[in-house]
Amino acid sequence: MLDQIRDLYQEVVFDHNRNPRNFRVMEDANRTIEGFNPLCGDRITLYVKIDGDGIIQDVSFQGSGCAISTASASLMTEIVRGMHESQAHALFQTFHRIATGKDETLNLEELGKLAVLAGVRAYPARVKCATLAWHSLEAAIENKQATVTTE
């Protein structure tokens, strides 16, 4: 099973890196946050539009980074659109536990499409690449202004 996840992981990372979804500046975003991974040099600007009920209406990103960082941001923007802030926060917590190896049960159903990124746990030096966009989303949800770093 883990071999299948690794193969799918590589395929999805390549696809989302070559053709990132939601890679654009969002002019009407009401939350914007910068993210930086000093270890790899990944940089992201995350744009989020959250309505008065806490629903993520739109999310996009710009920046430069490694394939894992770009793919993770691309997948994240597809998945969290339409979620309530609390749902996105819960998904981040689950994703982070699985990506960092802190959750050994590896419940892939909990992650949905993000399950393919569970393969990053096999490459510990790349976990920060995969989680940069997610840490940035957390900061945007909390309406923080400071640049997010993975250090």
N, C-alpha and C positions, 0 to 999 in steps of 0.2 A: 504494500500500500504506500509506504513512504517513497518508493521508487517512482510510482505513478504521480505522486504529489510533486516530486522534484522535476519530473519531465514536464508536467503541466505548468509548474512554476516558471520554468525557463521559457516555455512557449508564450505564456501570458505576459511575462516581463518583457520579452522581445517585442510583442505586439503593442503593448501600451507605451513602450519607450519610443518605438518608431512612429506611432500614431496616437499621441496622448489625447485623451478626451478632455474637454473643457479647459483646454490650454488657451486662455484668453484673459484680457483685462476686462473686468466687469465695472462699468462706469457707475452703476447705481448700487454698488455694494454698500451696506451699512456697517460692515466690519472688514478691516483689512489688517493683515498681520504679516510680518517678515519672519522667515525661519532660516536658520543657518546650521549646517553640520560641519564644524571645523575639521573633523577627521577626514571627510571625503571631499569637502568643498562644495557640497550641495547648497544651493540657495533657492528659496521659494518665496513668492508673494502669494498669499492666499486671500481670495476675495469671497466674502460670504454675505448673502442677503437673508436676514432672518426677520420674519414678520412679528407682529405684536403678540401672537400666540406662541412664539418660540419655535415655529416651523421653519426649517431651512428651505427657503424658496429657491435659492440658486447658490452655486458654489463653483468657483473656477480658480485657476492658478497660472502663474507665469514663473519663469526662473530657469535655472540650469542645474543639472545634476547628473548623477550616474543613472544607469538604466533602472536600478531598483527604486531609487527615490522618485523618479519620474513615473514609473509604473504604479507605484503605491499611491501617489497623489492622484493620478488619473483614475484608478479604481475607486479611491475614496470619494472623489467628486461625483462619480456615477451613483454610488451606493447611498450616500447620506442625503441627497436631494429628496425633499419631501418628509424627512424624519423630523421629529421633535428634538430639540437640543438634548433632552435627557436620554433619548434613544441613541443619538450619536455618541454621547458620552459613554453609555453602557457598552456600545460596540467598540469604542476605543479601548476601554478597560479589558474587554475580552481579547481583542486583537493583540494588545500589548502583552498580556500574560502569555498568550500562545507564541508570539514572535520571539519573546525573550526566553522562552523555555520554562517560565515560572508555572505554567499549567501543563502538567505532563499528560493529562487526559486527552488532549488534542481533539476536542469535540468540534469537528469541522462543520457540522450542520449549524452550529452557533454562528459561524462566520459567513455562511453563504458564499458569495463570489470571492470574498477575501480569503477563503480557504487556500487558494493557490499560493498566497503569500506566506502561509505557514511554513513553507519550504525554506524561508530565510533563516529559520532557527538552526539550520545546518551550516550556516555561515555567520557565526557570532559577530564578526567584524562588520557585517552589513546590516545588522539589526537597526542601528541608528539611521541608516539610509531609508529603511522601510518605514520607520516611525516618525520621521521628520514632519511630513504633512499632517499626520495625526496629532502630534504635539501642537502644531500650528493651529489646527482646528479647535483643539481644546482651549487654547489661548483666545481665539476669536470668539468662541462661545462665551467665555468669561469676560469678553470685551477688554482684554488686556492690550496695552499699547507697545510694550517692550518687545524687542526682537527675541524670538524663541531660539534657543540653541539646544543641541542634543548633548551638550557637555554639562 
